[in-house]
């Protein structure tokens, strides 16, 4: 029983840490087009090795 309680407690702490790490004090929601234009750049991340959603065509 103690093992289950500890596992739930650890999972809760990790979930709370992930949620707070993704937060931002400047933005309360998604960026608008005007905000993106003001910043001058848009950063996008992807996992190119995760088929079929993303892939890399390495043929020359």
C-alpha positions, 0 to 999 in steps of 0.5 A: 500500500505504501508503494502505491501511495509513493508512486501516486505522490511521485507522479503528482509531483512530476506532473505538477512540475511539467505543467509549471515548466511549460507556463509563461508569465508573459503570455496567457494563451496562444500567440496572435499573428500580431505578436508573432510579427512583433517578435520577428520569428516563429520557433517550431519543433518537431520529431522528424523520425516519427513516421508517418506524421513527420519524415525526412526525405534524404534522397539527393 
